[in-house]
Amino acid sequence: MTTSAPITPLTPTLQRVAQHLANGLTAQEIATQTVLSPVTVRQYLRDIRESLHCPPRCKPPVIVHRLFADQQVAPPTADRPAPTLSPGQLLLLRAVAEHSDARNIAVAAKLAPADQRAALDQLLADTGARDTTHLVVLAHGWKLLPTDPTARSGASQ
């Protein structure tokens, strides 16, 4: 799905929550750090997703990518040099940042669905990422993902 509607700028409160998400925190960790209830944080995350025109089941890596691409949160800085990734790994990286559904990730990465998990595990190991959200944060710090909102293909479910 490609979104052409402009995003709705985030309110200061939503920007604070979005920055925590972009720092790789889970909803529960955001609630703990901000002293907000988990229910409130989940609602704020829904509001952020809606402002970015992400589908209801859009996963955190896609939301984080959109936050950086749409310049809604401060870009990350790299704490180490970017690893050398193969063209296939770069394709998988972009697929993870743009798609929430495993099947769509596999198609976008030109992988057989059965091979996707192993390829993703290898990518996480090669980059030192904890999970796919952290992978997207690192990739933006290394400038491996586009930050021009018009360059994205859209977040599919």
Beta strands, then each sheet from edge to edge (+ up, - down):
end
